[in-house]
Amino acid sequence: MKKALLLLALTAASPALARDTVTKVKLADVLALPEAKEKLDGSVKFYLEGAKTPNVLKTLGSDTTNKKTNGVGKSDDYACKWAALSALIALQDGAKKNGANAVVHIVSYYKKVESKSATEIECHAGSFVTGVALKGDYATIAK
């Protein structure tokens, strides 16, 4: 019996059961969420690396955000959009604190590995937790 319990415990703790599904979500889809319209006030614009960006007048530092959400009972797509929105909210708050009206050159930065796309954010969905990490530069852009 003890051997069976030990085997069960080792099997349950096995990394083979861990899930890390890479999902891409469109920035436009995240910004279109009803929650995004409530939590992002429009005073800060977001530009992914490679996207057409207005003239940057001044760069005001860079930042990284790593946001997670509970993925249990949620589709990977929905959980990823929610985690991405949380990351954008954090960047918006940082931009405001730094006097910026934009975050430019945004890249996905999961486990410190950059992934660039002009339209999509990379997300990692696990069995229980879904996460998005973003890195970008705070900037003042021409209006």
Secondary structure, 3 states (H helix, E strand, C coil): CHHHHHHHHHHHCCHHHCCCEEEEEEHHHHHCCHHHHHHCCCCCEEEECCCCCCCEEEEEEEEEEEEEEECCCCCHHHHHHHHHHHHHHHHHHHHHHCCCCEEEEEEECHHHCCECCCCEEEEEECCCEEEEEEEEEEEEECC
